[in-house]
Amino acid sequence: MDPRTLPNVAVLAKALADPYHADQHFLFVGHADLRGSAAYNMVLSKHRADSMSDTVTVMEPSLRGPIERTGKGSLEPTDIGSDEEALRANRLLQVLLR
């Protein structure tokens, strides 16, 4: 995570910790760009989900239990381009309600 991302992470943590979501579980799905091998990208994307989960639970300890984590590697790109903007767009995290 870079300094540009942290304010967004704080907003995410606060939103997920809202009492409205008290009985919900979340799935954090990490993604990677197309660089690197499939195996490397799978590990990297799982690490992205783990890192984000760890960060939001530090910000909002009530989220410790209800977050599952997984990675998709580079299997589901959101941008099929190869420039830096496309690569950055594919390094993302999805948050799904379970």
MMTF fields as JSON, N, C-alpha, C and O atoms, coordinates in Angstrom:
{
  "mmtfVersion": "1.0.0",
  "mmtfProducer": "UNKNOWN",
  "numBonds": 391,
  "numAtoms": 392,
  "numGroups": 98,
  "numChains": 1,
  "numModels": 1,
  "chainsPerModel": [1],
  "groupsPerChain": [98],
  "chainIdList": ["A"],
  "bondAtomList": [4, 2, 8, 6, 12, 10, 16, 14, 20, 18, 24, 22, 28, 26, 32, 30, 36, 34, 40, 38, 44, 42, 48, 46, 52, 50, 56, 54, 60, 58, 64, 62, 68, 66, 72, 70, 76, 74, 80, 78, 84, 82, 88, 86, 92, 90, 96, 94, 100, 98, 104, 102, 108, 106, 112, 110, 116, 114, 120, 118, 124, 122, 128, 126, 132, 130, 136, 134, 140, 138, 144, 142, 148, 146, 152, 150, 156, 154, 160, 158, 164, 162, 168, 166, 172, 170, 176, 174, 180, 178, 184, 182, 188, 186, 192, 190, 196, 194, 200, 198, 204, 202, 208, 206, 212, 210, 216, 214, 220, 218, 224, 222, 228, 226, 232, 230, 236, 234, 240, 238, 244, 242, 248, 246, 252, 250, 256, 254, 260, 258, 264, 262, 268, 266, 272, 270, 276, 274, 280, 278, 284, 282, 288, 286, 292, 290, 296, 294, 300, 298, 304, 302, 308, 306, 312, 310, 316, 314, 320, 318, 324, 322, 328, 326, 332, 330, 336, 334, 340, 338, 344, 342, 348, 346, 352, 350, 356, 354, 360, 358, 364, 362, 368, 366, 372, 370, 376, 374, 380, 378, 384, 382, 388, 386],
  "bondOrderList": [1, 1, 1, 1, 1, 1, 1, 1, 1, 1, 1, 1, 1, 1, 1, 1, 1, 1, 1, 1, 1, 1, 1, 1, 1, 1, 1, 1, 1, 1, 1, 1, 1, 1, 1, 1, 1, 1, 1, 1, 1, 1, 1, 1, 1, 1, 1, 1, 1, 1, 1, 1, 1, 1, 1, 1, 1, 1, 1, 1, 1, 1, 1, 1, 1, 1, 1, 1, 1, 1, 1, 1, 1, 1, 1, 1, 1, 1, 1, 1, 1, 1, 1, 1, 1, 1, 1, 1, 1, 1, 1, 1, 1, 1, 1, 1, 1],
  "groupList": [{"groupName": "MET", "atomNameList": ["N", "CA", "C", "O"], "elementList": ["N", "C", "C", "O"], "formalChargeList": [0, 0, 0, 0], "bondAtomList": [1, 0, 2, 1, 3, 2], "bondOrderList": [1, 1, 2], "singleLetterCode": "M", "chemCompType": "L-PEPTIDE LINKING"}, {"groupName": "ASP", "atomNameList": ["N", "CA", "C", "O"], "elementList": ["N", "C", "C", "O"], "formalChargeList": [0, 0, 0, 0], "bondAtomList": [1, 0, 2, 1, 3, 2], "bondOrderList": [1, 1, 2], "singleLetterCode": "D", "chemCompType": "L-PEPTIDE LINKING"}, {"groupName": "PRO", "atomNameList": ["N", "CA", "C", "O"], "elementList": ["N", "C", "C", "O"], "formalChargeList": [0, 0, 0, 0], "bondAtomList": [1, 0, 2, 1, 3, 2], "bondOrderList": [1, 1, 2], "singleLetterCode": "P", "chemCompType": "L-PEPTIDE LINKING"}, {"groupName": "ARG", "atomNameList": ["N", "CA", "C", "O"], "elementList": ["N", "C", "C", "O"], "formalChargeList": [0, 0, 0, 0], "bondAtomList": [1, 0, 2, 1, 3, 2], "bondOrderList": [1, 1, 2], "singleLetterCode": "R", "chemCompType": "L-PEPTIDE LINKING"}, {"groupName": "THR", "atomNameList": ["N", "CA", "C", "O"], "elementList": ["N", "C", "C", "O"], "formalChargeList": [0, 0, 0, 0], "bondAtomList": [1, 0, 2, 1, 3, 2], "bondOrderList": [1, 1, 2], "singleLetterCode": "T", "chemCompType": "L-PEPTIDE LINKING"}, {"groupName": "LEU", "atomNameList": ["N", "CA", "C", "O"], "elementList": ["N", "C", "C", "O"], "formalChargeList": [0, 0, 0, 0], "bondAtomList": [1, 0, 2, 1, 3, 2], "bondOrderList": [1, 1, 2], "singleLetterCode": "L", "chemCompType": "L-PEPTIDE LINKING"}, {"groupName": "ASN", "atomNameList": ["N", "CA", "C", "O"], "elementList": ["N", "C", "C", "O"], "formalChargeList": [0, 0, 0, 0], "bondAtomList": [1, 0, 2, 1, 3, 2], "bondOrderList": [1, 1, 2], "singleLetterCode": "N", "chemCompType": "L-PEPTIDE LINKING"}, {"groupName": "VAL", "atomNameList": ["N", "CA", "C", "O"], "elementList": ["N", "C", "C", "O"], "formalChargeList": [0, 0, 0, 0], "bondAtomList": [1, 0, 2, 1, 3, 2], "bondOrderList": [1, 1, 2], "singleLetterCode": "V", "chemCompType": "L-PEPTIDE LINKING"}, {"groupName": "ALA", "atomNameList": ["N", "CA", "C", "O"], "elementList": ["N", "C", "C", "O"], "formalChargeList": [0, 0, 0, 0], "bondAtomList": [1, 0, 2, 1, 3, 2], "bondOrderList": [1, 1, 2], "singleLetterCode": "A", "chemCompType": "L-PEPTIDE LINKING"}, {"groupName": "LYS", "atomNameList": ["N", "CA", "C", "O"], "elementList": ["N", "C", "C", "O"], "formalChargeList": [0, 0, 0, 0], "bondAtomList": [1, 0, 2, 1, 3, 2], "bondOrderList": [1, 1, 2], "singleLetterCode": "K", "chemCompType": "L-PEPTIDE LINKING"}, {"groupName": "TYR", "atomNameList": ["N", "CA", "C", "O"], "elementList": ["N", "C", "C", "O"], "formalChargeList": [0, 0, 0, 0], "bondAtomList": [1, 0, 2, 1, 3, 2], "bondOrderList": [1, 1, 2], "singleLetterCode": "Y", "chemCompType": "L-PEPTIDE LINKING"}, {"groupName": "HIS", "atomNameList": ["N", "CA", "C", "O"], "elementList": ["N", "C", "C", "O"], "formalChargeList": [0, 0, 0, 0], "bondAtomList": [1, 0, 2, 1, 3, 2], "bondOrderList": [1, 1, 2], "singleLetterCode": "H", "chemCompType": "L-PEPTIDE LINKING"}, {"groupName": "GLN", "atomNameList": ["N", "CA", "C", "O"], "elementList": ["N", "C", "C", "O"], "formalChargeList": [0, 0, 0, 0], "bondAtomList": [1, 0, 2, 1, 3, 2], "bondOrderList": [1, 1, 2], "singleLetterCode": "Q", "chemCompType": "L-PEPTIDE LINKING"}, {"groupName": "PHE", "atomNameList": ["N", "CA", "C", "O"], "elementList": ["N", "C", "C", "O"], "formalChargeList": [0, 0, 0, 0], "bondAtomList": [1, 0, 2, 1, 3, 2], "bondOrderList": [1, 1, 2], "singleLetterCode": "F", "chemCompType": "L-PEPTIDE LINKING"}, {"groupName": "GLY", "atomNameList": ["N", "CA", "C", "O"], "elementList": ["N", "C", "C", "O"], "formalChargeList": [0, 0, 0, 0], "bondAtomList": [1, 0, 2, 1, 3, 2], "bondOrderList": [1, 1, 2], "singleLetterCode": "G", "chemCompType": "PEPTIDE LINKING"}, {"groupName": "SER", "atomNameList": ["N", "CA", "C", "O"], "elementList": ["N", "C", "C", "O"], "formalChargeList": [0, 0, 0, 0], "bondAtomList": [1, 0, 2, 1, 3, 2], "bondOrderList": [1, 1, 2], "singleLetterCode": "S", "chemCompType": "L-PEPTIDE LINKING"}, {"groupName": "GLU", "atomNameList": ["N", "CA", "C", "O"], "elementList": ["N", "C", "C", "O"], "formalChargeList": [0, 0, 0, 0], "bondAtomList": [1, 0, 2, 1, 3, 2], "bondOrderList": [1, 1, 2], "singleLetterCode": "E", "chemCompType": "L-PEPTIDE LINKING"}, {"groupName": "ILE", "atomNameList": ["N", "CA", "C", "O"], "elementList": ["N", "C", "C", "O"], "formalChargeList": [0, 0, 0, 0], "bondAtomList": [1, 0, 2, 1, 3, 2], "bondOrderList": [1, 1, 2], "singleLetterCode": "I", "chemCompType": "L-PEPTIDE LINKING"}],
  "groupTypeList": [0, 1, 2, 3, 4, 5, 2, 6, 7, 8, 7, 5, 8, 9, 8, 5, 8, 1, 2, 10, 11, 8, 1, 12, 11, 13, 5, 13, 7, 14, 11, 8, 1, 5, 3, 14, 15, 8, 8, 10, 6, 0, 7, 5, 15, 9, 11, 3, 8, 1, 15, 0, 15, 1, 4, 7, 4, 7, 0, 16, 2, 15, 5, 3, 14, 2, 17, 16, 3, 4, 14, 9, 14, 15, 5, 16, 2, 4, 1, 17, 14, 15, 1, 16, 16, 8, 5, 3, 8, 6, 3, 5, 5, 12, 7, 5, 5, 3],
  "groupIdList": [1, 2, 3, 4, 5, 6, 7, 8, 9, 10, 11, 12, 13, 14, 15, 16, 17, 18, 19, 20, 21, 22, 23, 24, 25, 26, 27, 28, 29, 30, 31, 32, 33, 34, 35, 36, 37, 38, 39, 40, 41, 42, 43, 44, 45, 46, 47, 48, 49, 50, 51, 52, 53, 54, 55, 56, 57, 58, 59, 60, 61, 62, 63, 64, 65, 66, 67, 68, 69, 70, 71, 72, 73, 74, 75, 76, 77, 78, 79, 80, 81, 82, 83, 84, 85, 86, 87, 88, 89, 90, 91, 92, 93, 94, 95, 96, 97, 98],
  "secStructList": [7, 7, 6, 6, 6, 2, 2, 2, 2, 2, 2, 2, 2, 2, 2, 2, 6, 1, 4, 4, 4, 6, 6, 7, 7, 3, 3, 3, 3, 3, 7, 7, 7, 1, 1, 1, 7, 2, 2, 2, 2, 2, 2, 2, 2, 2, 2, 2, 2, 2, 2, 2, 2, 2, 2, 2, 2, 2, 2, 7, 4, 4, 4, 1, 1, 1, 3, 3, 3, 3, 3, 7, 6, 6, 1, 1, 7, 1, 7, 7, 7, 7, 1, 2, 2, 2, 2, 2, 2, 2, 1, 7, 3, 3, 3, 3, 3, 7],
  "xCoordList": [0.839, 0.0, 0.88, 1.908, 0.46, 1.223, 0.434, -0.743, 1.056, 0.376, -0.914, -1.809, -1.018, -2.259, -3.41, -4.574, -3.085, -4.103, -4.651, -5.823, -3.833, -4.238, -5.518, -6.324, -5.754, -7.031, -8.238, -9.272, -8.107, -9.202, -9.399, -10.527, -8.307, -8.39, -9.1, -9.892, -8.822, -9.49, -10.995, -11.787, -11.386, -12.816, -13.439, -14.538, -12.733, -13.227, -13.406, -14.45, -12.398, -12.463, -13.66, -14.402, -13.834, -14.952, -16.293, -17.217, -16.396, -17.653, -17.965, -19.111, -16.972, -17.211, -17.533, -18.254, -17.01, -17.26, -18.583, -18.975, -19.264, -20.554, -21.508, -21.546, -22.268, -23.21, -24.19, -24.71, -24.437, -25.301, -24.777, -25.561, -23.465, -22.835, -22.49, -21.701, -23.069, -22.679, -22.763, -21.92, -23.73, -23.896, -23.339, -23.594, -22.595, -22.101, -20.636, -19.868, -20.287, -18.901, -18.449, -19.265, -17.154, -16.603, -15.558, -14.878, -15.444, -14.402, -13.547, -14.043, -12.267, -11.312, -10.645, -10.04, -10.766, -10.214, -9.119, -9.394, -7.882, -6.763, -6.56, -6.847, -6.067, -5.77, -4.373, -3.854, -3.777, -2.438, -2.465, -3.369, -1.461, -1.376, -0.771, -0.461, -0.605, -0.197, 1.296, 1.728, 2.08, 3.514, 3.754, 3.019, 4.751, 5.082, 4.391, 3.48, 4.843, 4.248, 2.884, 2.544, 2.122, 0.798, 0.928, 0.147, 1.905, 2.098, 2.484, 1.953, 3.4, 3.825, 2.648, 2.447, 1.877, 0.746, -0.333, -1.015, -0.484, -1.466, -1.027, -1.835, 0.247, 0.77, 0.671, 0.258, 1.05, 1.013, -0.407, -0.617, -1.367, -2.749, -3.297, -4.051, -2.931, -3.345, -2.692, -3.319, -1.436, -0.743, -1.443, -1.546, -1.917, -2.639, -3.899, -4.182, -4.646, -5.85, -5.492, -6.164, -4.437, -4.001, -3.572, -3.948, -2.79, -2.289, -3.428, -3.434, -4.376, -5.505, -6.344, -6.784, -6.569, -7.325, -6.616, -7.246, -5.314, -4.542, -4.638, -4.781, -4.561, -4.595, -5.956, -6.022, -7.048, -8.364, -8.684, -9.401, -8.165, -8.442, -7.625, -8.036, -6.495, -5.778, -6.575, -6.687, -7.121, -7.909, -9.246, -9.711, -9.854, -11.169, -11.108, -11.446, -10.688, -10.524, -11.785, -11.681, -12.945, -14.181, -14.258, -15.091, -13.411, -13.437, -12.576, -12.486, -11.949, -11.031, -11.627, -10.953, -12.825, -13.389, -14.034, -13.884, -14.743, -15.597, -14.954, -15.675, -13.616, -12.987, -12.289, -11.375, -12.736, -12.034, -11.146, -11.392, -10.12, -9.158, -8.836, -8.715, -8.702, -8.29, -7.606, -7.656, -6.982, -6.343, -6.773, -7.047, -6.83, -7.198, -6.034, -6.181, -4.875, -3.749, -4.073, -4.651, -3.695, -3.98, -5.062, -5.138, -5.9, -6.909, -8.076, -8.709, -8.367, -9.539, -9.154, -9.542, -8.389, -7.977, -9.169, -10.117, -9.097, -10.146, -9.796, -10.665, -8.525, -8.047, -7.079, -6.076, -7.356, -6.513, -5.303, -4.524, -5.141, -3.998, -2.706, -2.711, -1.589, -0.291, 0.51, 1.654, -0.087, 0.629, 0.523, -0.216, 1.264, 1.312, -0.071, -0.376, -0.893, -2.251, -3.061, -3.764, -2.965, -3.69, -3.142, -3.904, -1.814, -1.221, -1.661, -1.978, -1.68, -2.115, -3.587, -3.966, -4.405, -5.831, -6.058, -7.038, -5.16, -5.324, -4.762, -4.989, -4.045, -3.545, -4.593, -4.477, -5.598, -6.726, -7.209, -6.759, -8.128, -8.766, -10.278, -10.783, -10.976, -12.443, -12.885, -12.258, -13.954, -14.558, -15.979, -16.811, -16.231, -17.539, -18.226, -17.581, -19.522, -20.321, -20.707, -21.075, -20.625, -20.963, -22.179, -22.623],
  "yCoordList": [-1.179, 0.0, 1.236, 1.291, 2.206, 3.446, 4.547, 4.357, 5.678, 6.76, 7.239, 7.746, 7.085, 7.486, 6.558, 6.953, 5.326, 4.314, 4.355, 4.047, 4.725, 4.648, 5.404, 4.874, 6.626, 7.27, 6.459, 6.426, 5.812, 4.971, 3.746, 3.304, 3.204, 2.039, 2.418, 1.637, 3.6, 4.07, 4.204, 3.854, 4.704, 4.815, 3.421, 3.195, 2.494, 1.117, 0.499, -0.085, 0.624, 0.043, 0.593, -0.16, 1.89, 2.516, 2.029, 1.751, 1.926, 1.472, 0.029, -0.291, -0.836, -2.238, -2.428, -3.358, -1.563, -1.652, -1.012, -1.091, -0.388, 0.239, -0.81, -1.939, -0.463, -1.415, -2.04, -3.129, -1.372, -1.923, -3.274, -4.134, -3.462, -4.697, -5.668, -6.593, -5.458, -6.212, -7.726, -8.443, -8.226, -9.674, -10.212, -11.365, -9.407, -9.836, -10.25, -9.789, -11.133, -11.535, -10.983, -10.725, -10.807, -10.208, -11.131, -11.873, -11.073, -11.785, -10.747, -9.985, -10.714, -9.838, -10.664, -11.703, -10.189, -10.887, -10.016, -8.948, -10.476, -9.742, -10.099, -11.22, -9.147, -9.344, -8.805, -7.968, -9.293, -8.858, -8.459, -8.841, -7.685, -7.344, -8.519, -9.556, -8.358, -9.453, -9.77, -10.759, -8.956, -9.247, -10.388, -10.532, -11.185, -12.302, -13.58, -13.571, -14.681, -15.985, -16.123, -15.37, -17.088, -17.332, -17.686, -17.21, -18.512, -18.918, -17.723, -17.552, -16.903, -15.723, -14.766, -14.256, -14.524, -13.604, -14.118, -13.329, -15.439, -15.995, -15.703, -15.286, -15.923, -15.642, -14.146, -13.751, -13.327, -11.877, -11.38, -10.536, -11.891, -11.434, -11.867, -11.123, -13.055, -13.499, -12.623, -12.273, -12.275, -11.377, -10.017, -9.411, -9.538, -8.261, -8.337, -7.41, -9.417, -9.588, -9.686, -9.091, -10.435, -10.573, -9.226, -8.866, -8.499, -7.205, -6.217, -5.501, -6.187, -5.266, -5.674, -4.815, -6.96, -7.428, -7.062, -6.588, -7.283, -6.93, -5.441, -5.04, -4.632, -3.179, -2.713, -1.912, -3.199, -2.738, -3.236, -2.563, -4.404, -4.877, -4.116, -4.032, -3.57, -2.674, -1.385, -0.86, -0.882, 0.351, 0.153, 1.039, -0.999, -1.322, -2.747, -3.696, -2.913, -4.255, -5.117, -6.343, -4.527, -5.316, -6.168, -7.071, -5.9, -6.651, -7.913, -8.617, -8.213, -9.349, -10.664, -11.414, -10.968, -12.271, -12.414, -13.461, -11.41, -11.647, -11.474, -11.267, -11.552, -11.352, -12.629, -13.124, -13.152, -14.237, -13.601, -12.473, -14.323, -13.758, -14.785, -15.979, -14.302, -15.175, -14.332, -13.103, -14.994, -14.303, -14.911, -16.108, -14.084, -14.536, -14.431, -14.756, -13.979, -13.799, -12.76, -11.714, -13.056, -12.14, -12.706, -12.348, -13.59, -14.29, -13.409, -13.702, -12.352, -11.525, -10.05, -9.252, -9.675, -8.272, -7.351, -7.709, -6.168, -5.173, -4.307, -3.65, -4.305, -3.518, -4.392, -4.841, -4.641, -5.543, -4.846, -5.478, -3.563, -2.83, -3.262, -4.063, -2.716, -3.088, -1.875, -2.019, -0.678, 0.497, 0.549, -0.226, 1.462, 1.53, 1.766, 1.225, 2.553, 2.808, 1.513, 1.255, 0.702, -0.574, -1.534, -2.213, -1.587, -2.476, -2.088, -2.954, -0.792, -0.322, -0.665, -1.056, -0.518, -0.824, -2.29, -2.624, -3.16, -4.595, -5.043, -6.18, -4.184, -4.477, -3.95, -2.832, -4.745, -4.25, -5.272, -6.417, -4.82, -5.668, -5.5, -4.377, -6.589, -6.576, -6.92, -7.735, -6.299, -6.638, -7.118, -6.373, -8.352, -8.96, -9.244, -9.66, -9.021, -9.357, -10.806, -11.293, -11.501, -12.935, -13.181, -14.322],
  "zCoordList": [0.0, 0.0, 0.0, 0.675, -0.758, -0.795, -0.087, 0.223, 0.17, 0.898, 0.226, 0.903, -1.092, -1.774, -1.434, -1.493, -1.078, -0.818, 0.606, 0.823, 1.563, 2.972, 3.319, 4.083, 2.796, 3.111, 2.628, 3.295, 1.48, 0.98, 1.856, 2.073, 2.356, 3.24, 4.538, 5.066, 5.045, 6.263, 6.037, 6.912, 4.885, 4.553, 4.47, 4.978, 3.83, 3.725, 5.107, 5.398, 5.953, 7.297, 8.07, 8.7, 8.015, 8.733, 8.184, 8.949, 6.863, 6.255, 6.634, 6.949, 6.608, 6.95, 8.424, 8.785, 9.274, 10.717, 11.125, 12.289, 10.191, 10.492, 11.076, 10.587, 12.098, 12.693, 11.687, 11.929, 10.589, 9.537, 9.05, 8.649, 9.083, 8.606, 9.747, 9.557, 10.903, 12.1, 11.924, 12.465, 11.202, 11.059, 9.745, 9.394, 9.024, 7.724, 7.794, 8.639, 6.876, 6.689, 5.346, 4.46, 5.208, 4.006, 3.402, 4.11, 2.092, 1.369, 0.668, -0.163, 0.998, 0.335, -0.769, -0.503, -1.999, -3.166, -3.767, -4.314, -3.663, -4.235, -5.693, -6.112, -6.462, -7.883, -8.169, -7.43, -9.24, -9.652, -11.118, -11.862, -11.526, -12.943, -13.72, -13.134, -15.015, -15.888, -15.851, -16.443, -15.175, -15.101, -14.131, -13.154, -14.378, -13.498, -13.924, -14.751, -13.343, -13.663, -12.994, -12.081, -13.461, -12.873, -11.39, -10.567, -11.054, -9.653, -8.786, -7.689, -9.272, -8.525, -8.32, -7.218, -9.37, -9.273, -8.316, -7.662, -8.236, -7.297, -5.863, -5.034, -5.577, -4.237, -3.936, -2.845, -4.903, -4.723, -4.458, -3.587, -5.193, -5.003, -3.65, -3.023, -3.193, -1.856, -0.792, 0.208, -1.015, -0.092, -0.05, 1.017, -1.185, -1.238, -0.372, 0.387, -0.476, 0.346, 1.829, 2.672, 2.146, 3.539, 4.119, 5.234, 3.351, 3.815, 4.061, 5.063, 3.154, 3.32, 4.524, 5.289, 4.7, 5.848, 7.151, 8.096, 7.194, 8.392, 8.686, 9.841, 7.654, 7.835, 8.337, 9.269, 7.738, 8.191, 9.596, 10.336, 9.976, 11.332, 12.375, 13.533, 11.993, 12.906, 13.077, 14.185, 11.988, 12.044, 12.756, 13.473, 12.557, 13.131, 13.696, 12.989, 14.946, 15.521, 15.488, 15.532, 15.414, 15.356, 14.087, 14.008, 13.103, 11.848, 11.886, 10.88, 13.005, 13.074, 12.615, 11.909, 12.973, 12.658, 11.296, 10.666, 10.816, 9.656, 8.27, 7.294, 8.158, 6.851, 6.394, 7.054, 5.253, 4.575, 3.511, 3.084, 3.086, 2.134, 1.058, 1.334, -0.169, -1.27, -2.342, -2.305, -3.275, -4.384, -5.702, -5.783, -6.735, -8.08, -9.056, -10.234, -8.575, -9.48, -10.534, -10.237, -11.767, -12.877, -13.784, -14.959, -13.247, -14.042, -14.49, -15.505, -13.765, -14.066, -14.169, -13.316, -15.211, -15.328, -15.58, -16.279, -14.998, -15.253, -16.449, -17.023, -16.822, -17.965, -18.744, -18.19, -20.014, -20.8, -21.419, -22.132, -21.155, -21.67, -21.002, -20.067, -21.499, -20.938, -20.46, -20.032, -20.532, -20.034, -18.505, -17.9, -17.898, -16.431, -15.821, -14.758, -16.472, -15.962, -15.914, -14.937, -16.963, -16.997, -15.946, -15.257, -15.826, -14.831, -13.423, -12.608, -13.138, -11.812, -11.573, -10.47, -12.603, -12.464, -12.106, -11.441, -12.544, -12.284, -10.94, -10.527, -10.264, -8.908, -7.939, -7.437, -7.683, -6.907, -5.898, -5.86, -5.096, -4.107, -4.241, -4.276, -4.313, -4.286, -2.866, -2.189, -2.432, -1.15, -1.437, -1.955, -1.096, -1.345, -0.019, 0.943, 0.033, 1.214, 1.122, 0.053, 2.243, 2.243, 3.097, 3.226]
}
